[in-house]
């Protein structure tokens, strides 16, 4: 994978940078600028080297050109975070956009409109890639969150601009996750949560081979508990996931990692913030109740495993942490990871959101900006946006 050091002299050149500015908005303002902040090292490094920048990103999933999905708030926030002259382009491509790009001076930044306003983006359209390539001399991909997609701005563009490389964020994401799999400091403890075993089957299988301990939480634990003969009440638990869990448990002795499940739970009579709740000393869920979080004994046991680890990887909450009555398990894991002495990697998505909501994001070694991309890399899949930079 080529990196910024492979680009050569970019002084006076225009660099098209694919960034991941798919950020949450609140009444027309950026509600969380984590992904914008993550791109700043690459933006500032290229500006320091004398380049002018054309930034391209998607925002949401527009069906047409909905104004509420304009990158205007993002451009405004970027202007606040840098000393650059930041301009929002009138569109994604076209003569008017090219005219603005050609007037950029070294250090200036042009933010293109939402690239998914163009239907050719997600179809990896070569004509869209051709039009984007006219805007710059050099291409840099720093959007790890979109690297698992073969889109016009992540894959086809690399066949139009030969001088291309990974940005600092993308390089760090790939290097960190590959080291986690290939040469982790041991013991490696993996914490996995979320809704379905089927969603993370390949991830579980990979970590059974490379981790030392896997801690299971969230709704994902219930198929495993059911596979061991426990009742799960009305907890989220699909039969196909139970069958997958049985298969994984049956082959457990052949794998490196031990797989640990909760020993106590927090229950609710319905999935609502004002539900009746109770702590269950055990894991057999009564009829009419559902599991919504790991219990305090499990939280303490998981925290102890994390404290002993030299490397920790976390992906997936331990419960429905968005609702305060069901957040204790996820908070306990987040705090344990924040206090862990070893390397700590949080794999994007809900786990990253949890670290942010608990104010702990700056206390981990690496907080991934790409949930789906991180999991696909761990699974061993080829990421088109990374492969294209070889």
Secondary structure, DSSP 8 states (H G I E B T S, - for coil): --BGGGS---TT-EEEEE------EETTEES--HHHHHHHHHHHHHHHTT-EEEEE---S--SS--GGG-SHHHHHHHHHHSSS-EEE-SSSSSHHHHHHHHT--TT-EEE---GGGSTTTTTT-HHHHHHHHTT-SEEEE--GGGTTS--TTTTGGGGT-SSEEE-HHHHHHHHHHHHHHHS--SSEEEEE-SS-TGGGHHHHHHHHHH-SEEEE-TTHHHHHHHHTT--BTTSS--HHHHHHHHHHHHTGGGSSSEEE--SSEEEESSSSTT--EEEESSS-B-TT-EEEEE-HHHHHHHHHHHHH-SEEEEES-SS-TTSGGG-HHHHHHHHHHHH-SSEEEE-SHHHHHHHHHTT-GGGSSEE-S-HHHHHHHHHT---HHHHTT-
